């Protein structure tokens, strides 16, 4: 249990950390002890089709304190801009916001601002979904390509779509970023630190628990419409369980591969947080989350 002496009860709280680090448990602890609404800042926990596989708060946890922006998206696509529009009304509500998640772009949009890029037309998105990563990269303007993680298909595809839809590269749009809706100095910012020695065994245990609690059934329900290019279908562990359900690998092999993918994802998160959240208060990982 964290000492909340340095967490004022009258300020918004931002909690970032890699998957499995205990950040959700921390947010719930603060909400119960000080009051507030736990608001999701995880790009996969927004989707209604996943609860177990994305480690969304359980119904029991949601009954302990108000929660928002969990499982509220029934479409297959959702952007950082949509999340920012959804979260803005919650910042001035009667309940103090406690924003928690592992999607760094959500936090940067909130505290640094986000360019007002128009929505992508469905036909352009459909075309992008069918292209390879290499083809998407080849279609980018040099300025945008230079600022992207070129291994991250979602980011590359988004940049490609923006260029096709607007005629301007995403780098040019970012250069016109407006002021943030939540200036960082107005919030308590907490970064949960979870080194690999702590996180590695925990992630394996958590995925085993996901399987025991119905993760395979969640993936089975999605299987008829499975499309790994869709944002809603990018839950960590889903491709491996799809491969198992198609008879390509055993459940044990799927579990092992999913745990490896989760570790790699957590490593990318930690790298991003270290680079972008150097002035956040670092706290040790909690027992669950």
Secondary structure, DSSP 8 states (H G I E B T S, - for coil): ---GGGS-TTSEEEEEE-TTSSHHHHHHHHHHHH--EEEE--TTTTBTT-STTTT---HHHHHHS-EESSS-B-SS---HHHHHHHHHHHHTSSS-EEEEES-HHHHHHHHH---------HHHHHHHHHS-HHHHHHTS-HHHHHHS-TT-HHHHHHHHHHHHHHSS-HHHHHTT----SS-GGGEEEEEEE--HHHHHHHHHHHHHHHHHTTHHHHHHHHGGG--TTSGGG--TTHHHHHHHHTTSS-HHHHHHHHHHHHHHHHHHHHHHHHHH-TTSEEEE--S--
